[in-house]
Amino acid sequence: MSASRYFKNTAQVHKEELNYDKYEYAEYVYNEKKSDEEGVVNKLGLRVVYEDPEVLVVTAPNEDELRNIILNLLREKPMSVKEIHAILAGIASEDKIRRSLLRLSEEGIVVLDEDGRYRLLGFL
């Protein structure tokens, strides 16, 4: 079963479990997505510049802020560059993430393990 079919089937089951009509369900999905976005923004400490029902605009982090964001993410669990970029997509490029991780590695704060994931030193 493809991922899109799985999610479609999961959403359909979820919709039926909640007993929503299609408009109520669309509002439910929208509110869940908005809640997730706000959670990520708050968790990462980003500043909201503009927000309306369809758009959420945040400031891109500078190098020091990106460093702190990456350190906070690595405190939760070891992550690869791609995993970090998936969280920070649209906020920081993969190159900026790599440069920040390289600096952290040179400073002895993080280490790259054999699985290609970065870990905070001391969290091995």
C-alpha positions in Angstrom: 0.0 0.0 0.0 1.4 3.4 -1.0 2.0 6.1 1.6 -0.6 8.4 0.1 -3.2 5.6 0.1 -2.4 4.8 3.7 -2.8 8.4 4.8 -6.0 8.7 2.8 -7.4 5.6 4.3 -6.3 6.6 7.8 -7.9 10.1 7.3 -11.1 8.4 6.1 -11.2 6.2 9.1 -10.4 9.1 11.4 -13.2 11.2 9.8 -15.7 8.4 10.2 -14.6 7.8 13.9 -15.2 11.5 14.6 -18.5 11.5 12.7 -17.8 14.8 11.0 -19.3 16.0 7.7 -16.8 17.0 5.1 -16.8 20.7 6.1 -16.4 20.0 9.8 -13.6 17.6 9.0 -11.8 20.1 6.8 -12.0 22.6 9.7 -10.7 19.9 12.1 -7.7 19.1 9.8 -7.0 22.8 9.4 -7.0 23.4 13.1 -4.8 20.4 13.8 -2.3 21.5 11.1 -2.3 25.1 12.5 -1.8 23.7 16.0 1.2 21.6 14.8 2.7 24.7 13.0 2.3 26.9 16.1 3.9 24.1 18.2 6.9 24.0 16.0 7.2 27.7 15.9 7.0 28.0 19.7 9.4 25.0 20.2 12.0 26.5 17.9 11.6 30.0 19.3 10.9 31.6 16.0 9.3 35.1 15.8 6.0 35.3 13.9 6.0 38.2 11.5 2.5 37.7 10.0 -0.3 35.3 10.5 -3.7 34.8 8.9 -5.9 31.7 8.4 -3.8 30.5 5.4 -0.3 31.8 6.0 2.2 31.8 8.8 5.3 33.9 8.2 8.3 33.6 10.6 11.7 35.2 10.6 14.6 33.0 9.5 17.1 32.3 12.3 20.5 33.9 12.2 23.6 31.6 12.6 23.5 31.7 16.4 19.7 31.1 16.6 20.1 28.2 14.1 22.9 26.7 16.2 20.6 26.8 19.3 17.7 25.4 17.4 19.8 22.5 16.2 21.2 21.9 19.7 17.7 21.8 21.1 16.6 19.3 18.5 19.6 17.1 19.2 18.8 17.2 22.9 15.7 15.2 22.1 17.3 12.5 20.0 20.2 12.0 17.5 19.3 13.2 14.0 20.7 13.2 10.5 21.0 16.3 8.4 17.9 15.2 6.4 15.9 14.7 9.6 16.8 18.2 10.9 16.1 19.7 7.5 12.7 18.1 7.4 11.8 19.9 10.6 13.4 23.2 9.5 12.3 23.1 5.8 11.5 26.6 4.6 13.4 28.1 7.6 17.0 27.0 7.0 18.6 25.4 4.0 20.3 22.0 4.1 23.7 23.8 3.5 23.2 26.1 6.4 22.3 23.2 8.6 25.4 21.3 7.5 27.7 24.3 8.1 26.2 24.7 11.6 26.7 21.0 12.4 30.3 21.2 11.0 31.1 24.1 13.4 29.5 22.3 16.3 31.5 19.2 15.4 34.7 21.2 15.2 34.0 22.7 18.6 33.5 19.2 20.1 29.9 19.7 20.9 28.4 17.2 18.6 29.7 14.0 17.0 28.6 12.1 13.9 27.9 8.5 14.7 28.2 5.4 12.4 24.5 5.7 11.4 25.0 9.2 10.0 23.2 10.9 12.8 24.6 13.8 14.9 24.6 13.4 18.7 25.4 15.8 21.4 28.7 14.8 23.0 27.8 13.1 26.3 24.5 11.8 24.9 26.1 8.7 23.4 
